[in-house]
């Protein structure tokens, strides 16, 4: 039997150039926004999105408003 757990990722820490995202399943991802400034974006509704693809540093980032701890995050894979 396979059990699928549904979790919502949230920003757990945002300080300086690092944003830590808690995936809700015991794993966390730290994004260095200095090395990869386009990895974290906001959509038209203001929701935070994280692009984990390797080419995310090459894309334009229109929103520079930093994420705040507790905000929910959508993870976008390749």
C-alpha positions in Angstrom: 0.0 0.0 0.0 1.3 3.4 -0.9 0.4 6.4 1.1 0.7 9.8 -0.5 1.1 12.7 1.9 -0.1 16.1 0.8 1.9 19.0 2.2 2.2 22.7 1.4 5.6 24.2 1.3 6.1 27.4 3.3 8.9 30.0 3.8 10.4 29.2 7.1 13.2 31.8 7.2 14.2 34.7 5.0 17.4 36.6 6.0 19.8 38.4 3.9 20.3 36.6 0.6 19.0 33.2 1.9 15.4 32.0 1.8 14.7 28.7 3.5 11.6 26.7 2.4 10.1 24.0 4.6 8.4 21.4 2.4 6.3 20.1 5.3 7.6 16.6 5.0 10.8 17.0 7.0 12.9 18.4 4.2 14.0 22.0 3.6 15.5 23.9 0.7 17.7 26.9 1.0 17.8 29.3 -1.9 20.7 31.8 -2.3 19.0 34.8 -4.0 22.4 36.4 -4.6 23.6 33.5 -6.8 20.2 32.8 -8.3 18.0 35.9 -8.1 15.3 34.6 -10.4 14.6 31.3 -8.5 11.9 32.9 -6.3 9.2 34.9 -8.1 5.7 36.2 -7.4 2.7 35.6 -9.7 -0.1 38.1 -10.5 -1.9 37.1 -7.3 1.2 37.7 -5.2 1.8 34.0 -4.5 5.5 33.0 -4.1 6.8 30.5 -6.6 10.1 28.7 -6.6 11.7 27.5 -9.9 14.0 24.6 -9.2 15.1 24.1 -12.7 18.8 24.7 -13.5 18.1 27.5 -15.9 16.1 29.7 -13.5 19.0 32.1 -13.2 18.6 33.1 -16.8 15.0 34.2 -16.6 13.7 37.7 -15.9 12.4 38.4 -12.4 9.8 41.2 -12.4 9.1 41.1 -8.6 11.8 41.9 -6.1 9.6 41.9 -3.0 11.2 39.3 -0.7 9.2 36.4 0.7 8.2 36.5 4.3 8.3 33.5 6.8 5.0 31.7 6.8 4.1 32.4 3.2 3.0 29.3 1.1 5.2 28.4 -1.8 4.5 26.6 -5.1 7.4 24.5 -6.3 7.9 24.4 -10.1 10.1 21.6 -11.5 11.4 21.1 -15.0 
